[in-house]
Amino acid sequence: MGSFKITGGKKLKGEISPQGAKNEVLQILCAVLLTKDEVRISNIPDILDVNKLIEILSDFGVIVSNISPGEYSFCAENIDLKFLKSEKYKKKGSSLRGSIMLVGPLLARFGMGFIPKPGGDKIGRRRLDTHFLGLMKLGAKFKFEQDSNFYGVEAPEEGLKGAYILLDEASVTGTANILMTAVLTPGKTIIYNAACEPYLQQLCHMLIRMGANIKGVGSNLLEVEGVSSLNGTSHKCLPDMIEIGSWIGLAAMTESEITIKNAGVKYLGIIPDIFKKLGIDLKVIGDDIFIPSQRNYTIESYFDGSMATISDAPWPGFTPDLLSIILVTATQAKGSVLIHQKMFESRLFFVDKLIDMGAQIILCDPHRATVIGLDKKFPLKSTTMTSPDIRAGIALLIAALSAEGTSTIHNIEQIDRGYEKIDIKLQELGADIQRVS
């Protein structure tokens, strides 16, 4: 298990280019199974979760070629369906939550899709009902093998058929899975309460270029007319909005001057505005974001003077993946804010580590925390801690970079799952961070 050793309290400076979006790439990679033709994908980040999924695709028989850094071609002409029931697939699939999105494309093209109970972040209960209930509406038969913990769906003899599907929640991965099945399902499928994140929109645009018939892209009502087959295409993934938000929070906490190049600003939604609510000065210059060195930043209160609340919501609301960054950044702001994590359980439990570092945080319950900003009058203290998941891990890393003294973060594989060569990028900005085994 690797660790980061960080000596904090240093101001950073420089330019940084964000990686490709992890949450988009996982969807796009699964979509290559929908066609026997070549699919080229660029701006793929070199991170653990993505590399695991590429390995799984290769194990299925997909011909994978690394054309250049971040660019791959995939050809899924010959797929080994026996791999679906193998121990190797069970082991690899269970370590990656994004593998759930393999089910839809496999069902659409081959009439069956199985997945071991997927892993990923330990951030509370993340059910799969939305995925399977939607696929069952299309006619798929659900199967669960309790002994092996395999979930699966199979098409009936008469095949799948388009249907009206009202999702019980606006699940991004659930919408992607059902959408990828619907594009090859005869008839008309309507997906209502669909997720509409930019990454889901990217998947829609890619499928349309492949020959799919999809209407309503960007809304929560998708209409799909099934086609008999899809062709190959090329696709470039968006910059990762979560990494971009992480750099904004880091700059504020460490009083650093950072320019985020080619940030895909028009796809960021309200993310820049939420950071401005914390009093962070950031400027959009073309497609770049410039964060000047800032000694202090003050949290905005509501017009009636009451304490601000920042909460997550389905898009176009604020993404839950950035709440941990907002929380840690607020610890050194002037003022107080209530952080309300509505969409996941247990994601705020990492705050005890920040409290150990001197942060003033009241954990109200598993979903809410009140942060009393220290206004940088009392810097955080260095400590030793363990990363519980990707987003908490990067929040702890930002805290360590702002703290006085030397901190150690263990279990950094969690951070590596979502951030490409984070230590090297930070070193190039002037951070004192070392990777140790």
N, C-alpha and C positions, 0 to 999 in steps of 0.2 A: 504494500500500500504506500503510494507516494505522498509526499508532503511539500508544501511551500514554506520557505523561511523568508519572512518579510521584515525589513527594517523600515518603519513608517516615518511619517512627518516630513516627507520630501515633496516639494512642488515639482510637478511634471510639466513638460512642454513638448509640443510637436503635432504632427498630423498622423491620422490613423484612418485606414480604410476598413469598413466593416466587412465581415465574412458574409457568405450567402446565408439565407434564412433557414435555420434548422427545421422549423415547423413546416415550411413550404417544401423543403427538399424531401422530407420523409414521405409526403403525399405524392410528389412527382415521381419519385423512384418506384413506388408501388404501381403507378400508372403505366410503367413500361411493359407490364405483363399483359396489357390489353391488346397488344398488337404483335404480330410476328416480324414487323419491319423494324429497322434501326431507329432508335431515339437517341438524340444527342442532348445532353444536359450540361450547362456551364454554370459557373459560380457555385460549385458544390463545396461546402466547407469540409476541411479535414478534421473531423471530430469523431469521437467514439461511436455515438449513436448512428451516425450516417454510415460510417465504415462497417459497422455490424450489419446494417441492412443491405449494403452492397454485397457483403460476404454471403448473406442468405440468398440473395438473388442469384449469385454465381452458383451456389449449391443447388439451386433449382434447375440449373442448366442454362441460365441467361449468359450469353457471351458478353463479357464486360471488358472494355478497352479504355485505358487511361490515356487520352489523347494529349493532354497537357495538364499542368497543375490546375485543379478545380474543374476540369472538363472531361467528361466520360461519354462513351457511346455504349448503348445497351441493345442487344438483339435477343428477344425472347421467342425465337421461332420454335425451338424444341425444349419443352418443359418436362422435367421428370416429376410426375405427380406422386410417385412412390416416396419422394423425400418428405411429403406432407406428414407421413406417419412415422418418420424416423426419430430415433433418440437424439440425433444430431440437431434436427430441426427443433425438437422439444427444448433442448438446452439453449440453443441460440435465440429462439423466438421468445422464450420466457424471460430473457434478460433485457428485452427491448419493447417498450410499450407501443412504439410506432409500428411494430410488426402486425398489429391488429388490422391495419389498412391493406394487408395482402389478401385478406379474405374476400373483399368485394371484387377485385379484378380476377381472382382465381375462379370465383363463382360465375362471373359474367362470361368468361371465355371457356372455362373447362367444366362448368357445372358443379363444382365442389370447392370448398375452401375451409381449411382447418387451421387452428392456431392454439398453441399452448397458452395457458393463463399468462398474460403478459406482465412484465415487470415495469421498471422505470422508477420515477420518484416515489418516495414514501411520503405522500402528502394527503393521506386520508383516502377514503373510499372513492374509487373512480370506476363506476360500473360500466358494463358493456351492453346493457339492455338496449340502448338507443340504436346501436349498430344492428343487433340481431333482430329486433322487432321490425326495423325498417326493411331488412332483407326478407323477413318472413312475409311482409306485406306484398312483396314482389313474387311470392309463391315458394320461396325457399323453405326447406324443412330443417329445423334446428336440431342439432345433436350435441349432447354433452356426455363425454366419457369420464365418469367420476374417478375411476381408478387412475387414469393417466392425466387427468386435468386438461383434456383437450376439448376446446369448443369448436363447433363446425356447422356448416350449412351445406345442403345439397339441393340441387334443382330437381323438381319432380320430372317424371317421364315426359309430360306434356310441355316442359320448359317453363321459364319464368315469364311473367306478364306484367306490363306496366300497371301502376296503381297510384291512388292518391295516398300520400303519406304525410301525416301530421306528426312531426317529431316532438317527443315529450320534453326535450331540451335542445337548445341550439348548439349541439355538439359539433365542433370543427371536424374531428376525426370521423365522427358518426356520419356527418353530412358527406364528407369525402368518400367514405366507404360505399354509402348508398348511391351516390352520384356515379361512381365508377362502375357500379353494377348496372345502373339504369341506362347508361349510354349504349349498352349492347343488349338491352332487354326489349323485345318487341312491344310495341304499343307506346302509349303516353304515360309518363310518370310525372307526378307533381309532388315536389318536396316542399312542404310549408313549415315555417319556423326553422328554415335552414340557416346555418352559420353563413356569414357573408364577409369574413375577414379577407384582407388583401391576398393572403396566401391561398384561400379557397377560390378567390377570383382568378388567381394565376392558374390554378388547376383547371378551372373552367375554360380559360382561354387556350390552354394547351390542348385540352380534349377537343375543342372546336376546331383547332388547326389540324387535328388528327382525323377530323370528319364527323365528330359528334354534333348533334343538334340540341343545343341548350339555349334557353331563353331565361331572362331575369337575372343575369349575372350581376352581382353586387347587391342584390336584394335578398329578402328572406323567403322568397317564393321562386323556386326554380322549376321550370317546365322542360322536360326532356322527352324527345321523340327518339326511340331506340333505332339504331342502325345495325346492319348485319356485320360490319367489320370496321376497323380503324386502321389508318396508315401511320407511318412514322412521321417524326417532326423534330425540330430543334427547339430548345427552351432555355432561357436564362433566368435564374432565380433572383429574387429581390434581395437587397441587403437585409440583414437581420435586425429588426426593430428592437429586439430585446438587448442585443449587444450595443446598439446605438444608445438606448436609454441607460445602460450600464456606464458607458463612457461619460454621459452627461452628469450622472450622479457622482462618479469618481472625480471629475473636474471640480465640482462644487465642494466636495469633502476635502480635497487636498489643495485647494486654492490654485489649481493648475490652469494653464492656457492650452486648450486642446481644440484642434480643428478636425471634425469628422468629415472625411471626403466622400462624395458620391453617396449620400445618405438615403436617397430615395424619399425625399421629404414629403412628396405628395401622397405617399402611402402610409405615413406615420399617424394620420388621424389626429386625435387630441393629445398624443403623447407629449409634444413640446409644450402645450398649454398647461398640462398637469405639472411639469417641472417648473414652469413659470409661476405656478401657484405657490411653490415653495420659496419663491423669490429669486430663483436662479436666472441670471442674465445670459440669454443665448440669442444668437443672431443667425438667421437663415440667409446665406449668401449663395444665390443660385441653387445648386443641389447640395451644398455643403452646410454644416452647422458649426458655428464658431462659438466656443464658450470661453470668455475671457477669465483671467485670474480674478477671483472675487473673495474679498476678506470675509464679508458677512452676507447673509441672505435671510430675508424675513418672510415667514409664512403668511399668506394672505388670509384674513378672516372674512366671513360673510358680511354683506352690506349692513346687517343688523348688529354686527359686532360679535356674533357667536363664533365658536371655534370651528375651523375648517374640518371637513371630512373628505377623505379620498378613498373611494371604493372601486372595486372591479366590476365589470359587466361585460356581457357579450358585445362584440363589435357592432356599432362604432363606439361602444363604451371603452373604458380603460382596461387594457389587458392585465389579467391576474399575474402574469409572469414578471411584471415590473413592480408589483407592490412591495416586494422585499427591498428593491433598490430605493423606492420612495421612502420606505420606513427608515433605512439606515441613513439616508441623506438628511432626513428630518431631524436626526439626533443632534446635528450640529447647526441647525437653523435657529433663528430667533422666533419664538412663538411655539404654539402647540397645535397638534393635528391628530384627529382620530383616523386610524387606518382600519378599514373594514374589508376583510377578505370574505366575500360572499360565496364564491364559487367552489372553493376547496376547503376541506378540513385540515387542521394540523400544520398549515403552512406558516403559521406565525410562531411556532414553538421554538424557533431558533433565536428568539429575542432574549432568552436567558443568557446567551453567550454575549450579546451586546450589553446587557445589564452588568455582567461580570467585568466588562471593559469600562464601565462608568456611565453608560447611557441611562437616561431617565425615561423609562418605559413602564407603563402599567398594562399588563396583559389582562384585559377584561374577561375574555373567554376565548375559546379556540378560534374565533373569527374576528375579534376586535382588539386593537391595542392603541392606547393613547401615548403619544410621544411628546415629551416636554423638551424642546430644543435647548441645547446648552450654549448656543450662540458663539461657539468656539472659545468660550472662556475657560472651559475645562476639557482639554483634549482627551480622547479615548485612550485607555491604557492598553499596552500590549498584553497578549495572553496566548495560551495554547488552546486550540479548538479543533473540532471535527466537522467537516461539511456533511450535512444530512441529505441535501439534494442540490440540483444545479443552481437554482435561483437563490436559495439561502447561502450556498457556497460562494457565489460571486458577491453577495451582500457582505459576507464576513471578510472576503478579500478586500473589498473597498474600505471596510472599517479598519482592517489591519494596515492598509496603506496610509490611512490618515492618523493612526495612533502613534504615540511616542514609544520608542523602544522596538524590540524585535518580537514578532509574533510567529507562531507556527500553526499552519492549517493542515490537518491530516485528511485522508480520504479524498484527495483532490481529483481522483478519477471521476467523481461526480461533476466537478467543474469541467473537466476535459470532455465530458459527454456533450456539452453544449457550447464550449468556447475554444476556438482554434488557436493553439500556441499562445495562450493568454500571457504566459510569463515572458515570452520573447517580445510580444507587442508592448508590454509594460516596460521592459528593459529599454526598448528603443525610445520610450518617452522619458527615461531617466529614473525609473523605479528601481529600488534595491530589492529584488525578488529572486530567489534561487529555488530550483526544483531539486529536492533531495529524495533519496530512496530509503 
